[in-house]
């Protein structure tokens, strides 16, 4: 979970881009508002809802689906899901912070972008949502572990064909943080 160890300037949340080079941030509070943009097909919208309800709702996060998204102001939608190709073609999905909270590890609004078609899977949705709440790949953990370690649950990397479950370790990390 971000931050790692003693907080330093390299671990602060920064505004990202959909190029896969963002820094994972924590969402700004445990109350998560979620939005599925109209780029998602009905089946993909249902997959996102299932992953949130089945994997993230049992954590200390409190999830809600408002009737519309807010992209500005004090009550921005926390996580916005898109079905578009990431800017970097090497990635199946990317997550980035659009509105970092200055000098913290927190983000007011994050975007999750996943390729369409057969790439918009439960595993990838779980993985990218994990980044939106601050979960890391194994190589970014402290101490680092293998990106395929079973303790990572759906944060297994690469996420294609990885577990669709958040896993007890990640659930514990979310609950300790939020």
Backbone bond lengths (Angstrom), bond angles and torsions (degrees), N, CA, C in turn:
res aa  C-N    CA-C-N  psi(-1)  N-CA   C-N-CA  omega(-1)  CA-C   N-CA-C  phi
1 X - - - 1.460 - - 1.523 107.03 -
2 X 1.300 116.20 139.86 1.450 119.87 175.31 1.531 107.79 -83.03
3 X 1.320 122.20 141.91 1.459 127.22 0.98 1.526 111.32 -81.50
4 X 1.308 114.79 166.87 1.458 121.03 178.52 1.514 109.33 -101.67
5 X 1.318 117.40 129.30 1.468 120.57 174.57 1.514 113.36 53.84
6 X 1.317 115.51 -136.50 1.459 121.13 178.97 1.525 108.98 -73.90
7 X 1.316 116.50 128.42 1.455 121.54 -179.22 1.522 109.89 -62.05
8 X 1.321 116.59 130.68 1.457 120.76 173.61 1.517 109.23 -137.83
9 X 1.309 116.88 172.75 1.456 121.95 -174.14 1.524 112.92 -60.14
10 X 1.337 118.04 -27.75 1.454 119.86 179.40 1.520 112.75 -72.31
11 X 1.320 117.52 -15.71 1.457 120.80 -177.70 1.523 113.18 -100.51
12 X 1.328 118.28 -1.52 1.453 120.08 179.72 1.520 110.24 -70.06
13 X 1.313 115.46 145.90 1.455 121.50 178.43 1.533 109.52 -66.36
14 X 1.319 115.33 139.17 1.467 121.24 178.77 1.515 109.98 -131.10
15 X 1.330 115.42 153.65 1.461 120.20 175.50 1.518 107.91 -63.52
16 X 1.318 116.10 131.44 1.451 120.98 -177.99 1.519 112.21 -111.43
17 X 1.317 114.41 -174.06 1.454 123.45 177.07 1.528 107.45 -139.30
18 X 1.326 117.07 163.73 1.472 118.75 -179.23 1.521 113.68 -78.66
19 X 1.333 117.07 39.39 1.466 120.26 -178.38 1.525 112.92 -105.22
20 X 1.310 116.99 2.24 1.460 120.39 177.85 1.515 114.04 83.30
21 X 1.311 118.02 7.79 1.466 120.87 -179.24 1.524 112.40 -108.79
22 X 1.319 116.74 20.18 1.457 119.98 -178.75 1.513 112.20 -76.14
23 X 1.296 116.09 168.61 1.455 123.25 176.79 1.524 106.77 -107.21
24 X 1.338 118.14 127.61 1.464 118.45 178.16 1.529 111.36 -59.81
25 X 1.301 115.02 138.56 1.461 122.70 177.96 1.525 107.41 -125.52
26 X 1.309 116.03 162.84 1.462 120.12 170.62 1.522 107.95 -87.99
27 X 1.322 116.43 147.93 1.449 118.36 171.17 1.525 107.90 -66.61
28 X 1.316 117.86 160.15 1.468 120.68 -169.09 1.524 114.87 -76.32
29 X 1.326 119.04 -11.75 1.464 120.35 175.46 1.522 109.26 -165.69
30 X 1.319 116.88 175.62 1.464 119.92 -176.75 1.526 113.02 -77.92
31 X 1.330 117.49 -14.35 1.462 121.20 178.29 1.522 109.18 -87.13
32 X 1.324 116.62 107.20 1.465 122.41 -175.53 1.513 111.63 -102.10
33 X 1.327 115.77 122.26 1.453 119.84 168.49 1.519 106.88 -98.93
34 X 1.323 115.78 136.21 1.464 121.92 -172.95 1.528 109.45 -125.83
35 X 1.333 115.07 143.66 1.462 120.02 -179.90 1.519 109.96 -138.92
36 X 1.311 116.00 136.54 1.459 122.31 176.54 1.530 107.29 -109.50
37 X 1.339 116.37 110.28 1.463 119.72 -178.51 1.527 110.73 -65.63
38 X 1.338 115.20 162.07 1.460 119.18 -176.08 1.528 112.94 -71.60
39 X 1.337 118.35 2.68 1.464 120.79 173.09 1.525 110.55 -75.06
40 X 1.334 118.08 -13.53 1.467 122.12 179.28 1.520 110.35 -85.89
41 X 1.322 115.88 133.79 1.456 121.11 173.54 1.526 108.35 -74.46
42 X 1.324 116.60 163.67 1.471 120.94 -176.84 1.526 112.02 -54.97
43 X 1.329 118.28 -44.13 1.468 120.96 -179.03 1.525 110.77 -63.52
44 X 1.328 117.01 -37.92 1.466 120.67 179.68 1.521 111.11 -71.39
45 X 1.320 116.74 -36.60 1.473 120.58 176.00 1.529 109.01 -60.64
46 X 1.331 116.00 -42.87 1.466 121.00 179.09 1.525 111.53 -65.26
47 X 1.341 117.62 -38.40 1.467 120.37 178.25 1.529 110.70 -63.06
48 X 1.323 117.10 -44.09 1.470 120.26 178.69 1.519 109.47 -59.43
49 X 1.315 117.33 -47.51 1.471 121.17 -179.33 1.528 110.52 -60.38
50 X 1.342 117.52 -43.51 1.455 120.47 -179.98 1.526 110.79 -61.82
51 X 1.342 118.00 -46.65 1.468 120.98 -178.58 1.526 110.17 -60.30
52 X 1.317 116.92 -44.84 1.473 119.66 -179.70 1.523 109.89 -64.26
53 X 1.325 117.32 -49.65 1.468 120.72 -177.56 1.524 112.51 -65.69
54 X 1.324 117.03 -38.27 1.457 120.35 -174.56 1.528 113.69 -86.41
55 X 1.317 117.85 -34.54 1.463 120.79 -172.87 1.536 113.72 -108.11
56 X 1.326 118.51 -37.94 1.466 120.43 -174.68 1.525 113.42 -99.18
57 X 1.317 119.10 -32.36 1.463 120.71 179.32 1.532 112.61 -61.16
58 X 1.347 120.51 -33.30 1.466 119.57 177.11 1.531 114.39 -71.11
59 X 1.327 118.75 -2.07 1.464 121.41 175.58 1.525 108.90 -88.49
60 X 1.326 116.81 -175.06 1.465 121.24 176.73 1.529 112.80 -75.34
61 X 1.338 117.61 -4.19 1.459 120.37 175.00 1.523 109.28 -70.51
62 X 1.313 117.01 142.20 1.463 122.60 178.14 1.519 106.84 -111.03
63 X 1.335 116.83 110.60 1.458 121.31 -173.01 1.523 111.83 -100.00
64 X 1.338 114.97 144.93 1.467 119.93 175.73 1.527 109.02 -146.92
65 X 1.326 114.60 155.87 1.460 123.51 -177.63 1.529 108.68 -122.16
66 X 1.337 118.54 86.87 1.464 119.54 -179.78 1.533 111.05 -65.40
67 X 1.316 116.32 165.68 1.465 122.07 -178.29 1.515 114.13 -72.76
68 X 1.320 117.34 -13.51 1.464 120.67 177.23 1.523 108.26 -154.31
69 X 1.317 115.45 164.47 1.464 120.99 179.51 1.519 109.82 -94.37
70 X 1.313 115.37 151.26 1.460 122.34 173.61 1.517 107.44 -117.85
71 X 1.333 116.50 123.32 1.454 121.33 -175.95 1.528 113.42 -106.95
72 X 1.328 117.27 -1.17 1.459 121.04 179.22 1.524 109.46 -143.97
73 X 1.326 115.81 165.90 1.455 120.90 173.94 1.514 114.33 88.76
74 X 1.326 114.63 -168.02 1.457 121.45 -174.70 1.526 114.20 -78.15
75 X 1.310 117.39 -18.46 1.468 120.22 -176.26 1.521 111.36 -119.56
76 X 1.332 116.33 51.50 1.462 119.66 179.15 1.525 110.40 -65.25
77 X 1.317 115.28 149.16 1.454 120.62 173.64 1.527 107.68 -61.89
78 X 1.327 117.25 132.42 1.463 120.97 -172.65 1.526 113.79 -70.16
79 X 1.331 117.03 -46.25 1.469 120.24 -179.67 1.524 108.63 -131.61
80 X 1.328 115.28 125.48 1.461 122.67 178.93 1.529 107.55 -112.89
81 X 1.338 116.13 124.00 1.467 121.88 -179.56 1.523 110.08 -98.08
82 X 1.344 116.06 135.38 1.455 122.92 178.54 1.527 109.32 -130.57
83 X 1.333 115.29 147.38 1.461 120.11 170.73 1.523 107.04 -110.52
84 X 1.311 114.92 95.72 1.462 123.48 178.66 1.514 107.50 -150.69
85 X 1.307 117.01 158.35 1.459 118.91 175.29 1.516 109.64 -70.43
86 X 1.325 117.87 132.06 1.458 119.74 172.90 1.530 109.92 -58.58
87 X 1.317 117.02 153.86 1.460 121.54 179.64 1.524 110.68 -58.01
88 X 1.322 117.21 -39.75 1.464 121.97 178.90 1.535 108.31 -90.98
89 X 1.334 118.08 115.97 1.473 120.12 -175.94 1.528 114.62 -66.19
90 X 1.334 118.83 -10.38 1.469 121.04 177.63 1.523 111.81 -71.59
91 X 1.322 118.23 -19.35 1.460 121.51 -173.18 1.525 112.28 -101.72
92 X 1.332 115.28 142.82 1.456 122.73 173.69 1.527 108.92 -82.53
93 X 1.322 116.38 -36.40 1.450 122.15 179.52 1.516 110.27 -149.03
94 X 1.319 115.96 155.58 1.459 122.16 176.29 1.522 109.03 -141.14
95 X 1.318 114.69 153.39 1.462 121.80 174.98 1.515 106.84 -131.09
96 X 1.316 116.36 136.07 1.460 119.26 177.19 1.517 110.31 -145.12
97 X 1.322 114.86 154.70 1.456 121.74 177.49 1.524 108.65 -88.21
98 X 1.315 116.00 126.90 1.460 120.60 177.08 1.520 111.89 -94.65
99 X 1.323 116.24 -23.20 1.468 119.79 -175.63 1.530 110.60 -140.39
100 X 1.353 116.82 79.22 1.465 119.00 179.32 1.521 111.61 -69.38
101 X 1.313 115.61 149.03 1.462 120.94 175.11 1.523 106.27 -91.19
102 X 1.294 116.13 119.31 1.463 123.88 -170.90 1.523 112.95 -47.97
103 X 1.338 115.06 133.05 1.473 124.92 174.02 1.530 113.03 58.74
104 X 1.349 117.10 32.96 1.470 121.83 176.92 1.523 108.86 -136.15
105 X 1.327 116.21 -179.17 1.461 122.03 173.00 1.530 110.04 -100.71
106 X 1.325 117.17 15.25 1.464 121.79 -172.86 1.523 112.33 -106.49
107 X 1.326 113.91 150.98 1.463 122.43 -178.97 1.524 109.00 -127.37
108 X 1.328 116.08 134.32 1.460 120.21 179.24 1.528 111.60 -81.46
109 X 1.337 117.30 -31.26 1.468 120.17 178.68 1.520 110.08 -147.32
110 X 1.336 115.28 126.43 1.460 121.65 178.39 1.521 109.33 -118.32
111 X 1.320 115.04 151.39 1.456 122.09 175.71 1.525 109.25 -113.73
112 X 1.331 114.98 139.38 1.450 122.82 173.19 1.529 105.53 -117.02
113 X 1.338 115.98 118.74 1.467 121.11 179.71 1.522 108.02 -119.42
114 X 1.343 115.26 126.57 1.462 121.30 -177.69 1.525 108.78 -130.21
115 X 1.344 115.29 140.15 1.460 120.21 175.06 1.517 109.45 -59.11
116 X 1.318 115.70 150.17 1.454 120.63 179.05 1.520 112.60 -81.60
117 X 1.313 113.80 -169.48 1.455 120.39 178.59 1.511 111.93 67.87
118 X 1.311 115.62 -142.53 1.461 121.57 -176.42 1.521 112.59 -70.89
119 X 1.321 119.11 -4.74 1.473 121.86 -179.35 1.529 112.02 -86.73
120 X 1.319 118.17 -15.66 1.471 122.23 -178.65 1.525 107.67 -85.51
121 X 1.332 115.95 76.92 1.462 121.83 -172.19 1.533 111.38 -107.95
122 X 1.331 115.70 165.63 1.460 121.27 175.79 1.526 110.78 -57.02
123 X 1.343 116.59 -42.71 1.461 120.69 -177.98 1.526 111.32 -62.49
124 X 1.335 116.99 -44.06 1.471 120.34 -178.47 1.529 110.64 -69.43
125 X 1.321 117.50 -39.81 1.477 120.73 177.56 1.528 109.55 -61.32
126 X 1.327 117.44 -47.17 1.466 121.61 179.66 1.526 109.98 -60.73
127 X 1.328 117.27 -44.11 1.457 123.47 -178.67 1.533 111.07 -61.37
128 X 1.313 116.94 -52.59 1.469 120.06 -176.53 1.530 111.95 -69.28
129 X 1.324 118.05 -34.84 1.463 120.46 174.57 1.526 109.78 -63.17
130 X 1.328 116.79 -37.67 1.463 120.73 176.37 1.517 111.83 -57.06
131 X 1.337 116.57 -43.13 1.468 119.32 176.81 1.529 110.99 -62.41
132 X 1.327 117.28 -37.59 1.470 120.70 -178.45 1.522 112.55 -64.46
133 X 1.338 117.53 -23.21 1.468 119.78 177.81 1.528 112.14 -104.11
134 X 1.352 116.74 3.65 1.458 120.14 172.61 1.511 116.58 110.32
135 X 1.329 119.14 1.18 1.463 120.74 179.44 1.526 110.77 -74.35
136 X 1.332 115.72 149.36 1.459 122.40 -173.05 1.525 112.19 -119.14
137 X 1.334 115.56 161.89 1.460 121.15 168.22 1.523 108.43 -68.94
138 X 1.317 116.84 160.92 1.461 121.61 179.44 1.519 113.33 -59.26
139 X 1.325 117.29 -40.69 1.477 120.69 -178.11 1.525 111.57 -66.41
140 X 1.340 117.25 -19.61 1.460 121.50 -180.00 1.526 112.57 -95.26
141 X 1.335 116.40 -5.59 1.470 121.04 -179.85 1.524 110.40 -73.56
142 X 1.319 115.40 168.11 1.464 120.67 177.99 1.527 108.06 -130.30
143 X 1.313 119.42 106.72 1.461 127.35 1.29 1.530 110.04 -75.79
144 X 1.346 116.97 154.63 1.468 120.61 179.70 1.525 111.31 -62.66
145 X 1.325 115.52 146.47 1.462 121.73 172.64 1.526 107.71 -130.48
146 X 1.304 116.52 167.08 1.456 121.72 179.54 1.525 109.94 -61.58
147 X 1.335 117.25 138.22 1.466 121.51 -179.78 1.523 113.48 -61.86
148 X 1.327 118.06 -16.03 1.453 121.95 177.82 1.519 113.65 -101.44
149 X 1.333 118.16 9.09 1.462 122.35 -178.97 1.532 109.98 -61.13
150 X 1.327 116.52 134.56 1.463 121.67 -178.10 1.522 113.48 -59.13
151 X 1.334 117.78 -27.14 1.469 120.58 -179.61 1.522 112.03 -64.68
152 X 1.327 117.63 -17.48 1.466 121.22 -177.95 1.523 112.95 -78.61
153 X 1.322 118.64 -11.18 1.458 120.02 -177.85 1.522 109.97 51.74
154 X 1.322 117.53 -132.47 1.459 120.72 -177.68 1.527 113.41 -72.98
155 X 1.334 118.70 -2.88 1.464 120.81 174.11 1.522 110.73 -84.40
156 X 1.330 115.71 4.94 1.463 122.85 170.63 1.535 106.47 -50.72
157 X 1.326 116.72 141.24 1.458 119.12 -177.52 1.518 109.79 -131.89
158 X 1.342 119.62 128.13 1.457 126.17 6.79 1.528 110.71 -75.85
159 X 1.343 116.54 154.78 1.461 120.10 -174.22 1.524 114.47 -75.05
160 X 1.341 117.64 -25.15 1.473 119.32 177.89 1.516 109.07 -54.52
161 X 1.285 117.03 132.06 1.467 123.32 178.33 1.526 113.31 64.14
162 X 1.314 117.79 11.49 1.454 121.15 175.66 1.520 110.20 -84.24
163 X 1.325 116.82 -179.98 1.464 120.56 178.49 1.529 111.51 -61.74
164 X 1.322 116.29 148.37 1.466 119.78 175.70 1.525 110.91 -96.22
165 X 1.329 116.75 -4.22 1.457 120.99 -178.79 1.523 110.52 -93.19
166 X 1.324 115.52 143.72 1.459 122.13 176.59 1.523 110.54 -62.56
167 X 1.321 116.73 -40.92 1.458 121.55 179.27 1.519 111.99 89.58
168 X 1.324 115.71 152.16 1.466 120.88 -174.55 1.531 112.07 -66.39
169 X 1.326 119.00 -37.08 1.461 120.96 179.48 1.530 110.69 -61.85
170 X 1.336 116.84 -47.70 1.464 119.81 179.91 1.529 111.62 -66.55
171 X 1.321 116.20 -38.92 1.466 120.03 177.56 1.534 109.32 -60.81
172 X 1.331 117.15 -43.62 1.464 121.28 178.04 1.527 111.26 -61.88
173 X 1.330 116.66 -42.86 1.478 120.40 179.39 1.528 111.33 -62.71
174 X 1.328 116.72 -42.49 1.476 120.56 177.64 1.516 109.47 -61.99
175 X 1.328 117.70 -46.94 1.459 120.88 -177.27 1.525 112.04 -65.40
176 X 1.334 118.70 -35.65 1.466 121.30 176.68 1.516 111.42 -67.08
177 X 1.324 116.26 -32.94 1.466 121.43 -175.66 1.524 112.54 -83.32
178 X 1.323 116.72 -39.24 1.466 119.53 -174.17 1.521 112.30 -108.64
